[in-house]
């Protein structure tokens, strides 16, 4: 992302617009591009179930070190509900993970 800084400097000098404006714009572009690259999980399919209060939650992705991204359907795009569950909560409640039986499909 060093190229973003160089590009901002060159454009700000050529166009003669306040460099702070370009820095803010460049930062926004950089943050959005990183979010799109690293947070996009596409049409993820889960093979792991977390049962909480008689509800099956399919685990799609670990977020940081503290949370699991879960949905109520096996495919994230089919899920009508999504939730972040704290790993601390899962450990405190002594909840177990189950593997989805994919041979039945």
C-alpha positions as CSV (number, residue, x, y, z in Angstrom):
1,X,0.0,0.0,0.0
2,X,3.1,2.2,-0.2
3,X,2.0,3.1,-3.8
4,X,-1.1,4.8,-2.4
5,X,1.1,7.3,-0.5
6,X,3.3,8.0,-3.5
7,X,0.2,8.4,-5.7
8,X,-1.3,10.8,-3.3
9,X,1.8,12.9,-3.1
10,X,2.2,13.1,-6.9
11,X,-1.5,14.0,-7.5
12,X,-1.6,16.5,-4.7
13,X,1.4,18.4,-6.2
14,X,0.1,18.3,-9.8
15,X,-3.5,19.3,-9.1
16,X,-2.6,21.8,-6.5
17,X,-5.3,20.7,-4.1
18,X,-4.8,20.6,-0.3
19,X,-2.7,17.5,0.5
20,X,-4.8,16.8,3.6
21,X,-7.9,16.2,1.4
22,X,-5.9,13.7,-0.7
23,X,-4.6,11.9,2.4
24,X,-8.1,11.5,3.8
25,X,-9.4,10.2,0.4
26,X,-6.4,7.9,0.0
27,X,-6.9,6.5,3.5
28,X,-10.6,5.8,2.8
29,X,-9.7,4.0,-0.5
30,X,-7.0,1.9,1.3
31,X,-9.3,0.9,4.2
32,X,-12.2,0.0,1.8
33,X,-9.9,-2.1,-0.4
34,X,-8.5,-4.0,2.6
35,X,-12.0,-4.6,3.9
36,X,-13.1,-6.0,0.6
37,X,-10.0,-8.2,0.3
38,X,-9.9,-9.6,3.8
39,X,-13.5,-9.7,4.9
40,X,-15.1,-11.1,1.8
41,X,-15.8,-14.8,2.4
42,X,-18.0,-15.3,-0.7
43,X,-20.4,-18.1,-0.6
44,X,-18.9,-19.9,2.3
45,X,-20.3,-23.4,3.2
46,X,-19.9,-24.6,6.8
47,X,-19.2,-28.1,7.9
48,X,-19.3,-27.3,11.6
49,X,-22.4,-26.7,13.8
50,X,-22.6,-25.0,17.1
51,X,-25.8,-25.8,19.0
52,X,-27.0,-22.9,21.2
53,X,-30.4,-23.1,23.0
54,X,-31.7,-25.8,20.5
55,X,-30.7,-23.7,17.5
56,X,-28.1,-24.9,15.0
57,X,-25.6,-22.2,14.1
58,X,-23.2,-22.9,11.3
59,X,-19.7,-21.6,11.9
60,X,-18.3,-19.8,8.8
61,X,-15.2,-17.8,10.0
62,X,-13.2,-16.8,13.0
63,X,-13.1,-13.1,13.5
64,X,-10.0,-11.9,15.3
65,X,-9.2,-14.0,18.4
66,X,-12.6,-13.4,20.1
67,X,-15.5,-14.2,17.8
68,X,-17.0,-16.7,15.4
69,X,-19.2,-15.6,12.5
70,X,-22.2,-18.0,12.4
71,X,-25.4,-18.3,10.4
72,X,-28.6,-20.3,10.6
73,X,-28.1,-22.1,7.2
74,X,-25.2,-24.1,5.9
75,X,-24.4,-21.6,3.2
76,X,-23.8,-18.1,4.3
77,X,-25.7,-16.6,1.3
78,X,-28.8,-18.7,2.3
79,X,-28.6,-17.6,6.0
80,X,-31.5,-15.3,7.1
81,X,-29.8,-14.7,10.4
82,X,-26.1,-14.2,11.2
83,X,-24.5,-13.6,14.5
84,X,-21.1,-13.2,16.1
85,X,-20.6,-15.5,19.1
86,X,-17.9,-14.8,21.6
87,X,-15.4,-17.6,22.0
88,X,-15.3,-16.8,25.7
89,X,-19.1,-17.4,25.9
90,X,-18.8,-20.7,24.1
91,X,-16.1,-21.8,26.5
92,X,-18.0,-20.6,29.6
93,X,-21.1,-22.4,28.5
94,X,-19.1,-25.5,27.7
95,X,-20.7,-25.7,24.2
96,X,-19.6,-28.4,21.8
97,X,-19.1,-28.3,18.0
98,X,-20.6,-30.9,15.7
99,X,-19.5,-31.9,12.3
100,X,-22.1,-31.8,9.5
101,X,-22.9,-35.1,8.0
102,X,-22.2,-34.3,4.3
103,X,-22.7,-37.9,3.1
104,X,-26.4,-37.5,3.6
105,X,-26.7,-34.7,1.0
